[in-house]
Amino acid sequence: MAEVQKYNPALSSEMTKRFVQFVMVQAQNILYVLGRIPTPEGDRIPPNLQAAKMMIDHLELIRVKTEGNLSAQETKIITEALQQVQLAFVEASGGTPVGMMPDRGPQVDMSALEEEMMPEEKPVASAHQPKTTATPPSTDASDAEDKKKYFKSYG
């Protein structure tokens, strides 16, 4: 019978320290991209609002996905870091809040991911998707190796 784990490594002070370091590195990277932190040569780069928005969105994603699993200190650190970089973004963009900036990131077809997450629903065929016919699953290991593997290319 399995034994219940009494020690939660996520609650250790070492993990808290690593999480805080992670958040601070992300915030510093955002401030660098916004031109707030100089290069090693002492120059400031022009703000890259698109990259900064993406990085802020990632930090916000981390905050949302870890909600309920963070200590009070960790929650305060990530919230304050987000507030700081969002304010820097607004200042760098001339007053446009992050949420109002247009998303000009790479356009990715998320239908494959949606199908993977919800396999019980049948996908709707569209004009740009080729129709496929279902083949019965093979029990032979060599047949599994012969099947074509699909991947997405972003370049």
Helices and strands as residue ranges (DSSP letters): G 9-11, H 13-33, H 49-65, H 72-92, G 98-100, H 111-117, H 141-146
